[in-house]
Amino acid sequence: MRNVNIENSEIDIEKLESYYEQGNWGYPIVAINRSREYITGDRYYSLMTKCMEKRSQAIVDAKNSYDLREKLIDYNNLILKTRNPYMDEDNKLKFKKIVSDADKLIKILNRAIKLFPEKIEARWGLATVYNYNNEHDKSAKVYKKLIEDFPENNRLQYEYALTLLSIDKEEGFDELSQIMSKTDEFDHLLKGLGDMYLKQNQKDKAIQCYKNYLMKYPINGEVEDKLKGLLENEQVSIQETDYAGKA
């Protein structure tokens, strides 16, 4: 048997190393194994070691990829179980069915969250179910973490604000005001927000909501009348104060 140093062997070590550098670690393994009895040397050993490490990592990556795919399939199937049976023909949620199946839905969504804790779908669904089931504190906790993770999602902050209204009206109003100052996406709700402020006797905030609403939707007699009444009452109060101050 010949004992040929790898530099002088029939196998071109530089060519094999070039294959490796280009990401092809399989060819050097095959080529070196075929001529193993003819070659020795540190370069051979080093190259073979590196190629085998790449091969081992590729096997691990393939398994991880397969496992990830299986997890994604399981996750999506769990999400579908919480959606398809609970949507009507107009793609709206069936409130009563969600409430009646709340415990079941919470378990399914928590299973999905365990698979992918960072994903939004299952966590958002969980917050919604908690809300429908009047577990507002739990819902608010989930929403708050979602907003931290997805700060650009205005809808999350809006739904969080509505949840807070069921816990602490003042805090809920403040959260609604914040989100409405960031986007005009929910301007159609300014009238309702103004009405809520009015019920709380927060007239200044109600006036501002009505004014902002009319800027976006200028033709609304009901809102115009409410705003006019508030402004007239405000003017009367100012005049009475001035008169009292002159007396």
C-alpha positions, 0 to 999 in steps of 0.5 A: 500500500502506498503512503502518500502525503496529501499534498502530493496525492492524486486528490487535489487538496486545494480543490477539495478545500475550495469545495468546502469553502463554497459550502459543498462539504459533501464532495470532500467527504466522498472523495477522501473516503474513496481514497482513504488508504492512499492519503495521510497528513494534517490537511486531510485530517483537518478538512475531513473533521470540518466536513464531518462537523458540517454534516452533523450540523446539517442533520441537526438542522434538518431535524429542527426544521422538521420539528418546526414544521410539525409545530407550525402545523399543530399551532395552525390547527389549534388556531383554526379550532378557535376560529372556524366554528365561532365565525358567522357568515359575515365573518363576525364572532359568535358571542354566545358560542364563545362564552359557552365554550370559553373554558375549552377555548382557553385550554386550546389557546394556551396549548397554542401559546406553549408551542409559540409563546412569541406569536400574536394569534393565540395570545390575541385570541386568549385576550378576546375570550377572557374579555367575552367571559368577563375575565377582564383583569386576565384579558388586560394582562394579556393585552398589555404584554401584547402591546409591549411586543407589538407597539405598532399595532393600534388595534391592540391598544384600542381593545386594551382600552375597551377592556380597561373601561370594564375595570377602571373607567378613568384609566380606560378613557385615558387609554382611549384618548392616547390611541385616538391621538396617535391615529384616525383609525378609530375617529368614528368612535369619538362620538361614543367617547364624548358621550362617555365623558359627558356621563362622567361630567367631564365636559371639557373632554366631551367637547373636544371629542365632539369637535374632533368628530365633527372635523372628520364627520361634519354632518351630524345633527345630534353631535352638533346639538350636543356640542352647541348645548355644551358650549352655550352652557360653558358660556353662561357659566363664564358670564355668571362668573364674570358678573359675580366677580364685578359685584 
